[in-house]
Amino acid sequence: MSKLMGKLCVYITTAVVLSFGMVAFSTAAQASDIKKWQTKIVKLVAKKQVYPRSAMRKELEGRAKVRVSIDRTGAIVGHEVIQPTGLAVFDKEIPKLIKRINPLPKPPASLTDSQLSFVLPLSWVIR
């Protein structure tokens, strides 16, 4: 088991695809602020994501996509699994992860919508 534990890690896709409708970025500074915010989200998810022990024992892998909606403070107001992993062990972990990462970092002021949503790709991969 220790050899297996050494080979396992949680891999998170580093791109968070944000969807805000028709938002135009007027300056490079605004785009930079958004990129920094996305990076903070990715780091938080990577820190809080758990590889279920039963999946480790069976050497299972999975990928999912979750649409996350947040308010101006970063509080998660809803989520929807838009592409499940197909494996119950990982799909049951998704709502637990959402609770652990709530609230997310506050969005930059340049994103003025009262609610924002983005697709969060999640991966549980053995390396």
N, C-alpha and C positions, 0 to 999 in steps of 0.2 A: 504494500500500500504506500510506503514512503517513496518508492520510485515513482509511482503514479502521481502522488501529490507533487513531486518535484517537476513533473512534466505538465501539470495542469495550470492553466491560468485563465482568467476571465479576459476575453478580448472584446473591446468595445470599438465599434466602428467610430472613427473620429469625426465623421461628418454628421452634423445635425442639420437636417433639411428644414429650414424655417419657411413657413407659409403665412404670409401676411396679406394676401390679396395684392393689390396694386400699390406697393410702397416704393417710392422713388428715393434714392439716397442722394442728397444734394452735395455732400462733401465726403472726402476720403476719411475724415475724422469720424463721421457717423458710421461708415462701413467698418472702420477699425474698432469702434466701440462694440458693434454687433459681433464681430469676429472674436473679440476678447470675451464677451458674454457667452458665446457658444462654447468657447474653450473651457470656461468655468463650469458650464453644465456638463460637458464631457468628463471633466476631471471628477466632479462630484459623483456622477453615475459610476465611473470606474471605481471609485473608492467604496461606494455603497453596494455595488452589485455582488451577489453571492452565487457561487457555484454549488448547487445542491449536492450534498454528500452522496445521495443515492445515484445521482447522475455521474459523479466521479467514479464510484465503484463500478458502474457499468460502462464507463468511458463513453457516455452519450454527449452529443453536441447539438446545439440548436441556435437558430436565428429567428428573431421576431422584429416586427415594427409596431411601434405604439404611437398613436397620436395623443399628444399631451396639450391640454389647454391650461393657461395660467392667467392670473390677473396682474395688475400693475405692480403688486408687491412681490411677485414671484410665486405666490401660493398656487398650488395645483388645484384647479377647480373641476377638472375632469380628465379622464383618459379613456382611450378606446384601443383595443388590440386590433390593428388592421391587418396584420399578418402574423398569426400564431406560429409557434415552433412546430406544432403538431405532436409535441411530447408533453404530457400532463405535468411532469416534474418541473419543466421550465415555465410552462404557461401558468402554473400556480404561483411561481416565484414573481411574476410580473407585478401583480397588485401589491405584493409585499415590498418590492423595490420602489414602487411609486410612493408608498408611505414613507420609506426611509429617506428618499430624496426630497420630500416636501418640507419646507419650501425650497424652490430653486432660487438661484441668484436673481436679484431684481433686474428686469430688463432695462436697457439703456433708455434715456429720455427721448432719444431720436425715434424710438418706436412708440408712437402716440396712441395706438389702439388701446381700448380699455381691457380687452382680452386678446391674448395671442395664442396661436397654436403652432406646433411643429411636430414633425415626425422624428421619433427617437429610435434609431436602429440599435438593437441589442444582439449580442452574440455571446454564446458560451462555447468556447473552442478549446480543444486540447492541443497544446503545442509540444 
